[in-house]
Amino acid sequence: MQPPPKLQPPASAQQSVDTPISAARRTMSPLMREMLEAPPLPLLLRLAGPNATAFLVQAGVSMAEIWFVARLGIEPLAAIALMFPLLMLQQMLANGAMGGAVASAIARALGRGDRAAAESLVWHALVIAAGASLLFLLLWLLGGHWLLSLTGAPARVISEAAGYGEVLFLGALPLWIMAFLNAALRGAGNMRLPALFMIGSSLVQVPLTGALMFGWLGLPALGLPGAAVSVIVVSTASTVLLLVRSLRPDAPVRLVSAALTLRWARFADIFRVGLLAALSPVFVVLTISALNLLVGRFGVDALAGYGIVARLEFLLVPMVFGIGTAMTSLVGVNMGAGNLARAERIGWTGGLTAAGLTGTVGLLLAVAPGLWLDLFTDDPASWRAGALYLQIVGPAFVFQGLGLSLYFASQGAGTVAWPVAATVLRFVIAVGGAAAGVLWLDPSIGFVFACVAAGMVVYGALTATSVARGAWRKKGA
């Protein structure tokens, strides 16, 4: 007896099984397939490794720069404390908020299998880079000196800070282009090449900074502005090399003339994440700047000490950035492909890893603050202010790492509303609480630092809670 023939599904049913995403996945590169299928923790660590190494090297550049500045005297050290928030705002917007939005948009496009959209997004990113650098320059020319005058710092300190700022913002364009081209590479899953560029530029920047500040090798001794000149020179060279690399046929995401068609939808894909995400570094810098004003009430020595340890907090960003940029790309690719559960698993894996890293650093420096402070100052009053900060705020670094890493992961998911809300709340607690203490409650610098720690705890806890309660799942739906 013949077995009954097997029933074949109708053609429409076969087509519904072979979705556009599943069809595109068959033509994806091995790296892209790995980002969608490999075990999360080993994959995350492998992709984060080059970035983490590069940003640790860059952290060394920042440490070397402040060491050079400290050799110039207490006034340039106070000046760089005033300018450092503005420098970091530009870098955090270029590499973190808007750069993360570029990486997220490209990753989600590649997750859908739409390479043409990914290559088009690179051109849109370059247009945004040009506009952003011009905006920063205009803002500085219109209000930079006025903003510095609000600090109440001595005239000599303001003059030093202004000279640094003029150079930095006049030459900002290559900083933005370099950041966005690196973001495009990371969005395509290539973490190694941006890391190599960053390490190479860092190795050049350290001796160049010293030479331009102190007049080594026959170069002019520019003082504090020499540090800004060094940044511009190195970023320009890196930008040229990245542009050449992006034109090659084997580039992960190519810069091709065929993709040079500007569309509002492409800009919207970047701005939808980037503009809201930009509020996070803005409020971080507002927090540091406002605390500069409050700490400045305790004297120039206290301000210089706070500038040293505030820079350490900004260095937590590069430490987490190595993991965070990998999370942005991995979460973005998986969200684009519809793998929501895997995207969340990657987010929690990276978040807990980053929290462990920053928490370890914070506890170590809380116990032994001299490991950091002795590198930059031997002024007793500055040292005491910095040590008190580390003892009070250091244990809260674990929450800073958790919240910041999940902020980067949320960029990949395409939704950053809760991390940004947590950043705003941190500002309210840290600055509002500290201001109330200085003006009415407890006029001590220790109370100011306690408010900073409380803000960090709330920031990390609220960001993690939003992910746990399904913020990404709602976006995916």
QUIZITA-V439744 format. One line per field, one symbol per residue. burial: I if it has 16 or more other ideal C-beta (glycine too) atoms within 10 Angstrom, else O. A space follows every 10 residues. Layout:
# QUIZITA-V439744
burial = ???
This chain:
# QUIZITA-V439744
burial = OOOOOOOOOO OOOOOOOOOO IOOIIOOIOO IIOIIIOOOI OOIIOOIIII IIIIIOIIIO IIIIIIOIII OIOIIIIIII IIIIIIIIII IIIIIIIIII IIIIIIIIII IIIIIOIIII IIIIIIOIIO OIIOOIIOOI OOOIOOIIOO IOIOOOIIII IIIIIIIIIO IIIIIIIIII IIIIIIIIII IIIIIOIIII IIOOIIOIII IIIIOOOOOO OIIIIIIIII IIIIIIIIIO OIOOIIOOOO IIIIIIOOIO OOOOOIIOII IIIIOIIIII IIIIIIIIII IIIIIIOIOI IIIIIIIIII IIIIIIIIII IIIIIIIIII IIIIIIIOII OIIIIIIIII IOIIIOIIIO IIOOIIOOIO OIIOOIIOIO OIIIIIIIII OIIIIIIIII IIIIIIIIII IIIIIIOIII IIIIOIIOII IOIIIOIIOO OOOOIOIIII IIIIIIIIII OIIIOIIOOO IIOOIIO
